[in-house]
Amino acid sequence: MQNPSKRKYKDMNSYDLICTSQTGNYDALEELIKREQKNIYASFCYLGANKENISDLTQEALFRMSKNIKNLKNPKLFKSWLGQIVTNLFYDELRKKQRIPDSVSIESYWNNEESSENSVLNICDTTLKPDEKTLGKELTDIIKDTICTLPEHFRLVIILRELQGLSYEEIAKITNTNVGTVKSRISRARNKLQENLKPYLT
């Protein structure tokens, strides 16, 4: 049976949980880590980080989040702040290896809509029905191959937008570009994915 004192943190909304974590409350911070760790791990997978280093990168991101959360002046900017941590770690990894990412692990369908601000990446349930497994595997491979061909700056903005859920303004700040450039890159990346998936989505 779950400890009642911990259950209250599980029921907290994100803003209150972040604020409580900033006071040095370990239980609140532990819950915040649980909420963010899968998303951070997925981000590094999508960005194409070395498979052998993804767990280490995730742990380092969570460590930096835990260590520095007290210094976050505006809790409402938590997602953007965490996105910056992930982005910095990813680029540190690239500089260290002096190479371009060579793999992306994705199991997802792409929303078959025109490039709109409400388009999202829908991650598939891995428990597919038997008659769906073959098609699902084929789609996954196509998406993976397509994303691998995207320039690094396209891949990054897609992940920050669709997986991290950041606004165009936040992404522009993280990537040191303007909002127009961010929108253009996201649109071009989506169009490329939709073009490759069109035979399967009609």
JOKA-V177435 format. One line per field, one symbol per residue. ss: DSSP state (H for helix, E for strand, L for the rest). A space follows every 50 residues. Layout:
ss: ???
This chain:
ss: LLLHHHHHHHLLLHHHHHHHHHLLLHHHHHHHHHHHHHHHHHHHHHHLLL HHHHHHHHHHHHHHHHHHHHHLLLHHHHHHHHHHHHHHHHHHHHHHHLLL LLLLLLLEEELLLLLLLLLLEEELLLLLLHHHHHHHHHHHHHHHHHHHHL LHHHHHHHHHHHHLLLLHHHHHHHHLLLHHHHHHHHHHHHHHHHHHHHHH HL
